[in-house]
Every structure is written in C-alpha cells, then in structure tokens.
Amino acid sequence: MRLSLVPHRETRLRDGRGRRGHLTMGPAGVQRDQAVAAAETVALVLGEDSPLPESADDVEELARRLRGHISQLGFVVPPGAPALRGAQQLASAGVPDGYMPSRVHLVNLAEATQALVATAQAHGVAPAKLTRRWRWWKPRINVLRGSVFAVAFACLVLAASVPRT
C-alpha cells in the first residue's frame, strides 16, 4: 500500500488545528465566532422574515441552541452582569407545553440571548483561558519514512565497515 506524500490538509482544517496541532484561532476570534453564531440563531427566531417554528421539536431545537449560546457566552461576559443572570434564569427553565407558551418562551430566550451578545460585544472581555494538556508530538508520515531510511542506511554502513573473516 502506498501512502500519499501530500499532507492531509483537509483533516487539519476540519478540526481547526494548524500544522503542529495547535489551535489556529485566538481568543478574540473565539469570542467573535460565539457572538456571530448566537446572533444568527437569534435572527432565526426574531427575524421579520423568519416564520415561527411549526413543530414542538423545532421549538426544542432552537431552545437548545439558544441555551448553548448562553452557556458559551457566559464565559465571555463578566460574572455579575444582569443580562447574564436573566439569560441563565430563562435558560434553566424548561420549554412550557402548548403552542403559544412555548413560542413566547422561545422569543424571550432569543431576546435574552441578544442582550447577552450585546453585553459581550460591549465589554470585549477575552474568554477564560482554557487549560491545555500536554500532547505527544505526532510525526508526519514523511518524517517517519526519513527516519526509517536513516536507520537502514546506518545499518548498511555499519555492516559494510565490519571486516570479513
């Protein structure tokens, strides 16, 4: 079996890692992406052109997304912010049964998320620093091939330098 000599760029870019396995996006990029993703989900709920969700599963999915955005933005916003406390209280409540109460809860959750996004953008606070675990360096396939060739060549030179009897 012959392995490709071309680096697998798609696999590195898919998980957001650069050449040496480090994250390629800094804290400012992470904060911006969280705020943009939250704003897009809020636009799905509060946008003038967006229709109300048709089924209870759609409402649950949107509420789950908004709860996720609230929990992610909770690391960016200062802990004592009133927008954070209100959003967390709404997120901790379950989606009520019934057509109108569930849609009203969804709209309230989207408005709280929108206020949290505005607070995060106004403060511009970097997210909490994540702890990194040490990982072993995983060599590329060409490094392994070169190492095997060097060891084989060294063995060949050693074998050739031994006197014959």
Buried (B, 14 or more C-beta within 10 A) or exposed (E): EEEEEEEEEEEBEEEEBEEEEEBEEEBEEBBBEBBEBBBEBBBBBBEEEEEEBEEEEEBBEBBEBBBBBBEBBBBBBEEEBEBBEBBBEBBEEEBEEEEEEBBEBBEBBBBBBBBBBEBBBEEEBEBEEEEEEEEEEEEEEEEEEEEEEEEEEEEEEEEEEEEEE
